Amino acid sequence: MSERSAGGSVAAIVAVVAFACGGAERSQEERPALSEPVVAEAETPAGPAPELSRVGPEIRRLRLTPEGPLPGESVSAEVVVKSGGGQPVELGYTWHVAGRRIAGGEPTLVVPMGARKGDRVRVRVTPSDGRTIGESVVAEVMVPNRPPEWQSLRLEPSPTVAPASRVVAVPEATDVDGDPLEFEYTWYVNDRRRDATGESFDVTGLRRGDALRVTVVVSDSEEEAPPRESDVVRVGNAEPRIVSAPETTFEDGVFRYALGVEDPDGDTNFRYGLVAGPDGMEIDAVLGEISWRPDPSQVGTHGVELAASDGHGGEARQVFELTVNEIVSGSEAPAAPAAVESEP
């Protein structure tokens, strides 16, 4: 292929043929950023070589593509050359990566897998038409930063978290460049964004069934991986609490006690049960009221265990002891005071 100059002379655009060249290259102290591949100034070969001719081959353009090759990728030298005397032009390629010479003299190089972020990939191209060696030209690009890569993201505990506790995000990511990683957290409750930004979230104040999730962005301070979203964790049922205590005396010979229960979820329809107690003791399953009239044979200490359920799997229990000292004869006579020992 050829191109014609403004004055009418014919200049050949030659095919690429590699050969070894001993030309010395001009020092390039400063190189532009990755986005600006270098096209170096011409260089004068050193040592014994054919005499330079004003009509010798000339490299008009040298460009490396892609501008940011990754390890394992190919980088190619694109050369536009002018032939001074219409002779076929051969091109010699010398490659360096991170200052180390890479064997071979082809127009394309596979970047070694061991190359790291910031390593410079450099080529020196020298033209020759068999009689005259032209000036060498140098171009270089840089191995770019690679963004982090996600491994996993989970919430603990899962799939439910107890009320008035904390859920913790556990992100796992790697960076092939060995850069330290930073994580940014965005929390959502029932799909509404919250102000919390840390790795854990306090669910105090949330209600049973509330849905909690987190979105995490990982960065190596230069680039970010795409955001990752966790699975949904739901706030579990809160256990009810028995807040009352039994009386220490009998009234008219009868022990009476109404359980008082509170529930953080606001449940009110409790079901009550007598887990253990002396013969004759009864409990209202709906109202939670206990009654017991001991008979003379029941003088002594009796263990009692009561339960209150919220209907959603939560249950509270209370354990205590009743001690009957004596029973006064007569149908209207009260029982003697009872000693009560209670456990929550």
URSULFEN-V433383 format. One record per residue. N is the residue number from 1. RES is the residue in three letters. OMEGA is omega in radians with two decimals (NA if undefined). Layout:
# URSULFEN-V433383
n;res;omega
N;RES;OMEGA
N;RES;OMEGA
This chain:
# URSULFEN-V433383
n;res;omega
1;MET;-3.08
2;SER;3.04
3;GLU;-3.10
4;ARG;-3.14
5;SER;-3.13
6;ALA;-3.11
7;GLY;3.07
8;GLY;3.13
9;SER;-3.10
10;VAL;3.10
11;ALA;-3.09
12;ALA;2.94
13;ILE;-2.84
14;VAL;3.00
15;ALA;-3.06
16;VAL;3.03
17;VAL;-3.05
18;ALA;2.99
19;PHE;-3.14
20;ALA;-3.11
21;CYS;-3.13
22;GLY;-3.11
23;GLY;3.10
24;ALA;-3.12
25;GLU;3.13
26;ARG;-3.11
27;SER;3.09
28;GLN;-3.07
29;GLU;-3.08
30;GLU;3.11
31;ARG;3.11
32;PRO;-3.11
33;ALA;-3.06
34;LEU;-3.07
35;SER;-3.11
36;GLU;-3.12
37;PRO;-3.06
38;VAL;2.88
39;VAL;-3.00
40;ALA;3.03
41;GLU;-3.13
42;ALA;-3.10
43;GLU;-3.13
44;THR;3.14
45;PRO;3.11
46;ALA;3.09
47;GLY;-3.12
48;PRO;-3.13
49;ALA;3.10
50;PRO;-3.10
51;GLU;3.11
52;LEU;3.11
53;SER;3.12
54;ARG;3.10
55;VAL;3.12
56;GLY;-3.13
57;PRO;-3.09
58;GLU;3.04
59;ILE;-3.13
60;ARG;-3.13
61;ARG;3.05
62;LEU;-3.12
63;ARG;3.06
64;LEU;3.08
65;THR;-0.04
66;PRO;-3.09
67;GLU;3.13
68;GLY;-3.09
69;PRO;3.09
70;LEU;3.06
71;PRO;-3.11
72;GLY;3.11
73;GLU;3.11
74;SER;3.01
75;VAL;-3.03
76;SER;3.07
77;ALA;3.08
78;GLU;-2.99
79;VAL;2.95
80;VAL;-3.02
81;VAL;3.09
82;LYS;3.10
83;SER;-3.09
84;GLY;-3.07
85;GLY;3.12
86;GLY;3.14
87;GLN;3.04
88;PRO;-3.10
89;VAL;3.02
90;GLU;-3.12
91;LEU;3.07
92;GLY;-3.08
93;TYR;3.03
94;THR;-3.06
95;TRP;3.00
96;HIS;3.02
97;VAL;-3.11
98;ALA;3.10
99;GLY;-3.12
100;ARG;-3.13
101;ARG;3.10
102;ILE;-3.09
103;ALA;3.13
104;GLY;-3.10
105;GLY;-3.10
106;GLU;3.11
107;PRO;3.13
108;THR;-3.13
109;LEU;2.98
110;VAL;-3.10
111;VAL;-3.12
112;PRO;-3.12
113;MET;-3.14
114;GLY;3.14
115;ALA;-3.08
116;ARG;3.10
117;LYS;3.12
118;GLY;3.09
119;ASP;3.14
120;ARG;3.05
121;VAL;-2.93
122;ARG;3.08
123;VAL;3.01
124;ARG;-3.10
125;VAL;-3.13
126;THR;-3.13
127;PRO;3.06
128;SER;3.07
129;ASP;-3.14
130;GLY;3.11
131;ARG;-3.06
132;THR;3.05
133;ILE;3.12
134;GLY;-3.13
135;GLU;3.12
136;SER;3.08
137;VAL;-3.09
138;VAL;3.02
139;ALA;3.12
140;GLU;3.03
141;VAL;-3.05
142;MET;3.02
143;VAL;-3.02
144;PRO;3.00
145;ASN;3.06
146;ARG;-3.08
147;PRO;3.08
148;PRO;3.11
149;GLU;3.14
150;TRP;2.97
151;GLN;-3.13
152;SER;3.03
153;LEU;3.14
154;ARG;3.05
155;LEU;3.09
156;GLU;-0.06
157;PRO;-3.13
158;SER;0.12
159;PRO;3.10
160;THR;3.08
161;VAL;-3.11
162;ALA;3.08
163;PRO;3.11
164;ALA;3.08
165;SER;-3.11
166;ARG;3.00
167;VAL;-3.03
168;VAL;3.05
169;ALA;3.14
170;VAL;3.11
171;PRO;3.07
172;GLU;-3.13
173;ALA;3.13
174;THR;3.09
175;ASP;-3.06
176;VAL;3.10
177;ASP;-3.13
178;GLY;-3.14
179;ASP;3.03
180;PRO;-3.05
181;LEU;3.06
182;GLU;-3.11
183;PHE;3.10
184;GLU;-3.01
185;TYR;3.01
186;THR;-3.05
187;TRP;3.12
188;TYR;3.02
189;VAL;-3.07
190;ASN;3.09
191;ASP;3.06
192;ARG;-3.08
193;ARG;3.07
194;ARG;-3.10
195;ASP;-3.09
196;ALA;-3.11
197;THR;-3.10
198;GLY;-3.10
199;GLU;3.11
200;SER;-3.08
201;PHE;3.13
202;ASP;-3.09
203;VAL;3.09
204;THR;-3.12
205;GLY;3.08
206;LEU;-3.09
207;ARG;3.11
208;ARG;3.11
209;GLY;3.10
210;ASP;-3.08
211;ALA;-3.08
212;LEU;3.06
213;ARG;-3.13
214;VAL;3.00
215;THR;-3.05
216;VAL;3.03
217;VAL;3.11
218;VAL;-3.07
219;SER;3.03
220;ASP;-3.13
221;SER;3.06
222;GLU;-3.12
223;GLU;3.13
224;GLU;2.93
225;ALA;3.09
226;PRO;-3.14
227;PRO;3.11
228;ARG;-3.10
229;GLU;-3.12
230;SER;2.94
231;ASP;-3.13
232;VAL;3.00
233;VAL;-3.12
234;ARG;3.10
235;VAL;-3.09
236;GLY;3.14
237;ASN;3.08
238;ALA;3.14
239;GLU;3.02
240;PRO;3.13
241;ARG;3.03
242;ILE;-3.03
243;VAL;-3.13
244;SER;3.09
245;ALA;-3.10
246;PRO;3.06
247;GLU;-3.11
248;THR;-3.13
249;THR;3.03
250;PHE;3.08
251;GLU;-3.09
252;ASP;3.09
253;GLY;-3.10
254;VAL;3.03
255;PHE;3.13
256;ARG;-3.10
257;TYR;3.08
258;ALA;-3.12
259;LEU;3.01
260;GLY;-3.03
261;VAL;3.03
262;GLU;-3.11
263;ASP;-3.13
264;PRO;3.13
265;ASP;-3.13
266;GLY;3.10
267;ASP;-3.14
268;THR;-3.10
269;ASN;-3.11
270;PHE;2.99
271;ARG;-3.01
272;TYR;3.12
273;GLY;3.05
274;LEU;-3.11
275;VAL;3.12
276;ALA;3.11
277;GLY;-3.12
278;PRO;3.10
279;ASP;3.11
280;GLY;3.12
281;MET;-3.12
282;GLU;3.09
283;ILE;3.04
284;ASP;-3.03
285;ALA;-3.11
286;VAL;-3.07
287;LEU;-3.14
288;GLY;-3.13
289;GLU;-3.10
290;ILE;3.04
291;SER;3.14
292;TRP;3.01
293;ARG;-3.14
294;PRO;3.05
295;ASP;-3.07
296;PRO;-3.12
297;SER;-3.04
298;GLN;3.01
299;VAL;-3.12
300;GLY;-3.07
301;THR;-3.10
302;HIS;3.08
303;GLY;3.14
304;VAL;3.04
305;GLU;-3.10
306;LEU;-3.14
307;ALA;3.05
308;ALA;-3.10
309;SER;-3.14
310;ASP;3.11
311;GLY;-3.14
312;HIS;3.13
313;GLY;3.11
314;GLY;-3.10
315;GLU;3.04
316;ALA;3.13
317;ARG;3.08
318;GLN;-3.12
319;VAL;3.06
320;PHE;3.12
321;GLU;3.03
322;LEU;3.10
323;THR;3.10
324;VAL;-3.10
325;ASN;3.12
326;GLU;3.09
327;ILE;3.11
328;VAL;-3.09
329;SER;-3.13
330;GLY;-3.05
331;SER;-3.11
332;GLU;-3.06
333;ALA;3.12
334;PRO;3.01
335;ALA;3.08
336;ALA;3.11
337;PRO;-3.13
338;ALA;3.04
339;ALA;-3.08
340;VAL;3.02
341;GLU;-3.01
342;SER;3.00
343;GLU;3.14
344;PRO;NA
